[in-house]
Amino acid sequence: MQMKTVLSITDARKKLPAIIRALKSAPDTVYQITVHNEVVAEIKSPSIVTPGEAATKLIELRKKLRGKRKGYRIPVSEDIKQHLYVAEDSD
């Protein structure tokens, strides 16, 4: 479960080093940055991708999209971002 902390942009500027340290100890935390009480950005830990994960997903995707006719190719690279990157739920 992600914990969200809302900060104004002024506070975020002042506390940036502390925010970075906090992310190291609690990587599930998301800092939402506001301008005039509207969330305009988030600071969070990057998602961890294991070596070879992207290649494995590409191979699995290629197997799923393989056409029944020999020689028929589906351009996997055109839609690859939607298969490799999962959009996070906005809570």
N, C-alpha and C positions, 0 to 999 in steps of 0.2 A: 504494500500500500504506500502510495506516495504522499508525503507530507508537503503541503504547499504553504509558502510564506510569501506574503505580499509586502512589497517595499516600494516607496516612491523612488523615482530616479535619483533624487538628491541623496536619499539615505543609501541607495545602492552604490553610488559613487564613493561615499564616505566609508562604507563597510566592505568594499570589494575584497580586500585581502582576507578579512574575517569570513566572508561568504565562501571563498575558495577553500580555506582551511576547513570550514564546516562541511563542505561537499566531500572532502576526503574522508571525514569520519562518519558521515551519514549520506551516502550516495543516492538514497531514495528521495532526498529533499529536492523540491523544485522551488526556486525563487522567482516569483512573478514581479516584474517591474512595471510600475504604473506612471503614467503622465496624465495629470488632471483626472485622477481616479479611474483611468481606463488602462487595462492591462495591454501593454504593447510589446513585451518581450518576456522570455523566460531564461533563467540560468539554471542548468542542471548538468549532472555528470554525463559524459558520453556513454552511449551503449557499448557494451563489450562484444566484439566480434572475434570469434576464434579463427585462427589461421585455416584457410581452406573452406570456410563456411560458404562464402560467396560462390566458389567454384562448384561445391556440392549442390547448392540450390539451383545453379544454372543447369547442371547435368540432369537433376530431377525434373526441372521445368521442360527441358528439351525432350525428355522421355514422354512426358504428358502430352506435349504438343506435336509429337511425331505424327505426320500424316500417314494415311493408309496407302497412298500411292508412293511408289519409290521415286526418289528424285524431287518430290515436292517438299519445299522448305518453307517453314514459317519464320518470319523475322523476329526472333526472340528478343533481340537487342532493342527493338522499338518500345516494348512494354516492360523491360527488365526492372525498372525502378519500382513499379508497383509490386513486383514479386520479391524483391530483395529487401525493401524497406517497409517495415510495418508501421503504419500510423498509430500513434499512441492515443488511447482514449483520453478525452478531456473531461476531467472530473469536476 
